[in-house]
């Protein structure tokens, strides 16, 4: 019943190209603004319409990044809850169930991790091996840290001994790695805001010139050479936005 089942809400959340009317409307508005500023022609709308899929991709990437950041943060908390339960003397099976209850209290609504945790515990309750259920959980949430912990749990369950200590030590190491990632994310937040401002500035400058000194750029409109130049500028504008996003992207 629970095996292979994935929460519909979560599948929609991680979908890179999930349809979003708000983003489509924003892309259409941006396309109209670009058609006016770069071409000053109704026909320019057809050229500027190429901006819509570009905008949708940017928005989808931002949502996927936020979803992953939320997943990492919740997984970090979930690991610490498991460790705390093991330290009180619970078995690993009971620690997983107890951690799910605690996770519900920490994230009473809109949790990105909790549905996957619930499905995993259902599988364990249906006599699926714990290490197998946890490994399936790790693959579904698609986090390297979760897969690493699943491998340690599988090894610890096979080798026996003080597997609780091995799991705790591994969880603490993963928690340190996640803390570094969150710290880097915090440091780069200001740079991301600066990038957004820099992305808007060219359009703002062009709009200012169009309103205050339209005769200055009038030769760029209504002729083949001007259209070619403005199209080249628009393409370069998009490429520079992508380059800026790559520069501030730090992966560890």
Order of alpha helices (4+ residues) and beta strands (2+ residues): alpha-alpha-alpha-alpha-alpha-alpha-alpha-alpha-alpha-alpha-alpha
